[in-house]
Amino acid sequence: MLDAGSGSFAKVTFIMTKQIKSFRDLDVYQRSYRVMLIVMGEIVKKLPAEEKYNLTDQCRRACQAIPRLIVEGYGKRHQDRGFHKYIYDALAESNEMIVSLEQVRDLYPQYVDMVICKRLIVTYEVISKQLYNLGKTWKTFS
């Protein structure tokens, strides 16, 4: 909204109108689930055999853990400690995915599509920010 008198932008307040009835209504859950499917299909399956018990396993476990932890946290949303524990655990897993994908990018560029890998890193950065903000502001939305 533009204030015609001063030429500056007026403060805009956003009001959340979408009611959260299920963990499936959380954008961060939807995004983390979609990106998990991409990691499993485009990264995990393409890493070399020598990484089976290291980087491959780590990517598999971390990307699958994030939506599960969000669901567990949502299930305990009325318990401050329970909710925050799971949301911040999901944040830790998301940050771990960023590092794992950076390792994939730097160690195995010949095995995976670099464009997909870089987009996944950016997506996990968004997920980490969303999880941080969700943990910080949940009372506002519940």
C-alpha positions as MATLAB code, in Angstrom:
seq = 'MLDAGSGSFAKVTFIMTKQIKSFRDLDVYQRSYRVMLIVMGEIVKKLPAEEKYNLTDQCRRACQAIPRLIVEGYGKRHQDRGFHKYIYDALAESNEMIVSLEQVRDLYPQYVDMVICKRLIVTYEVISKQLYNLGKTWKTFS';
ca = [
       0.000    0.000    0.000;
       1.526    3.328   -1.043;
       1.061    6.457    1.029;
       0.499    9.073   -1.679;
       1.306   11.996    0.606;
       4.855   11.111    1.594;
       5.863    8.731   -1.170;
       6.815    6.063    1.355;
       5.332    2.650    1.865;
       2.800    2.248    4.644;
       3.164   -0.549    7.154;
       1.262   -3.650    6.042;
      -0.030   -6.141    8.577;
      -0.663   -9.709    7.478;
      -3.406  -11.684    9.163;
      -3.352  -15.438    8.923;
      -6.689  -16.557    7.529;
      -5.946  -20.217    6.870;
      -6.906  -22.322    9.848;
      -4.499  -25.093   10.777;
      -6.591  -28.217   11.291;
      -3.915  -30.829   10.629;
      -0.155  -31.131   10.270;
      -0.865  -31.380    6.533;
      -1.953  -27.727    6.620;
       1.577  -26.645    7.597;
       3.517  -25.376    4.606;
       6.763  -26.556    6.188;
       5.397  -30.116    6.412;
       4.267  -30.075    2.780;
       7.586  -28.636    1.584;
       9.702  -31.056    3.653;
       7.704  -34.047    2.425;
       7.994  -33.019   -1.245;
      11.726  -32.376   -0.959;
      12.216  -35.724    0.811;
      10.783  -37.475   -2.244;
      13.229  -35.614   -4.491;
      16.223  -36.417   -2.265;
      15.296  -40.099   -2.235;
      14.884  -40.241   -6.018;
      17.562  -37.851   -7.253;
      20.340  -37.980   -4.649;
      20.243  -41.115   -2.485;
      19.828  -43.545   -5.393;
      22.642  -41.968   -7.374;
      25.468  -41.822   -4.830;
      28.340  -44.294   -5.229;
      28.265  -47.659   -3.441;
      31.144  -46.701   -1.113;
      28.860  -44.084    0.468;
      26.091  -46.588    1.252;
      26.741  -46.579    5.018;
      27.823  -42.989    5.315;
      26.529  -40.103    3.210;
      23.762  -42.092    1.510;
      22.450  -43.401    4.809;
      22.706  -39.982    6.431;
      20.767  -38.272    3.644;
      18.116  -40.979    3.732;
      17.602  -40.775    7.493;
      17.718  -36.977    7.784;
      15.380  -36.183    4.885;
      12.821  -38.723    6.121;
      13.075  -37.551    9.728;
      12.078  -33.935    9.069;
       8.405  -34.447    8.099;
       8.070  -37.148   10.786;
       9.385  -34.823   13.485;
       7.031  -32.064   12.346;
       4.118  -34.504   12.677;
       5.254  -35.580   16.155;
       5.646  -31.967   17.209;
       2.218  -31.098   15.877;
       0.783  -33.991   17.883;
       2.237  -32.387   21.018;
       1.371  -28.827   20.048;
      -0.426  -28.193   23.343;
       2.720  -29.041   25.297;
       5.272  -26.259   24.903;
       8.250  -28.478   25.678;
       7.101  -31.405   23.554;
       6.214  -29.258   20.584;
       9.423  -27.269   20.639;
      11.619  -30.333   21.122;
      10.334  -31.967   17.939;
      10.311  -28.770   15.888;
      13.884  -27.935   16.886;
      14.954  -31.548   16.244;
      13.457  -31.174   12.739;
      15.433  -27.926   12.378;
      18.641  -29.763   13.318;
      17.903  -32.472   10.728;
      17.203  -29.820    8.093;
      20.521  -28.123    8.818;
      22.176  -31.531    8.611;
      20.640  -32.003    5.158;
      22.143  -28.706    4.037;
      25.628  -29.890    5.014;
      25.068  -33.357    3.544;
      23.924  -31.892    0.240;
      26.905  -29.540    0.197;
      29.120  -32.591    0.659;
      27.338  -34.361   -2.187;
      27.781  -31.272   -4.356;
      31.499  -30.978   -3.575;
      32.468  -34.670   -3.480;
      30.257  -36.269   -6.138;
      29.313  -33.773   -8.852;
      29.619  -36.530  -11.456;
      26.867  -38.606   -9.791;
      24.055  -36.095   -9.264;
      22.470  -33.209  -11.155;
      24.111  -30.081   -9.738;
      21.091  -27.891  -10.487;
      18.846  -30.194   -8.448;
      21.415  -30.398   -5.657;
      21.722  -26.604   -5.415;
      17.939  -26.172   -5.441;
      17.633  -28.735   -2.660;
      20.144  -26.830   -0.556;
      18.134  -23.623   -1.007;
      14.900  -25.466   -0.189;
      16.355  -26.875    3.026;
      17.529  -23.376    3.964;
      13.903  -22.223    3.582;
      12.671  -25.205    5.628;
      15.157  -24.401    8.399;
      13.930  -20.808    8.533;
      10.315  -21.957    8.555;
      10.968  -24.389   11.403;
      12.786  -21.749   13.428;
       9.932  -19.299   12.950;
       7.316  -21.954   13.682;
       8.983  -22.819   16.964;
       9.333  -19.167   17.866;
       5.781  -18.059   16.998;
       3.542  -21.125   17.385;
       1.365  -19.554   20.096;
       0.346  -16.891   17.584;
      -1.129  -19.476   15.228;
      -2.578  -22.093   17.574;
];
